[in-house]
């Protein structure tokens, strides 16, 4: 039946990209899913899960507002009777180029969705999580090092890293694990402009050239790490954020020009 048979997972930001890939990965391993996103594409993700033989409920709602997350939690409890896994994944870039004149409202909106959203999801699910539950937040390599994203986005994702660490500590003794993933350059709707431009100019081979694997990543590759963190195989991993970036964040800003 799979690692997650009999378990229920909530995934925010599930309309596409990493959220959709995670939904399909967990469903293949037996999880029942409650999928949420502000975009209507979350319904399509639920359809894909069902077509593959899985169980999924979809909600179009704001995953960074109290009432939105409360509706998500209520659906999980009403339909599936509990919550075992939370993947707090919803996020936005707020633009791809660092700007020193970003308006305060724009900056705060990125923080609201990317940082407050995961906190609300954690806070609202915690009363319903039992020992052995797993929480996974989507951070970014932009939250680990400068140079991988615009300023508000990078600051928000650095906050997610801290949120993972501090929440894991606050849950001491509860046996609920909190971890995160920090994707690098992944081919998703969020990064589509970068990938599309490179392909249009015939420069697809330059995508991901700054990491040792010399390629961009796939959403499915991040989803597999999320599934690992949610599983019993990661039972002693807690308070960690795993970079899924082809080693981009493991190096100084220098890429050798030679091949071994």
Secondary structure, 3 states (H helix, E strand, C coil): CCCCCCCEEEEECCCCHHHHHHHHHHHHCCCEEEEEECCCHHHHHHHHHHHCCCEEEEEECCCCCHHHHHHHHHHHHHHHCCEEEEEECCCCCCCCCCCCCCCHHHHHHHHHHHHHHHHHHHHHHHCCEEEEEEEEEECCHHHCCCCCCCHHHHHHHHHHHHHHHHHHHHCCCCCCEEEEEEECCEECCCCHHHHHHHHHCCCHHHCCCCCCCCCCEEHHHHHHHHHHHHCHHHCCCCCCEEEECCCHHHCCCCCCCCCC
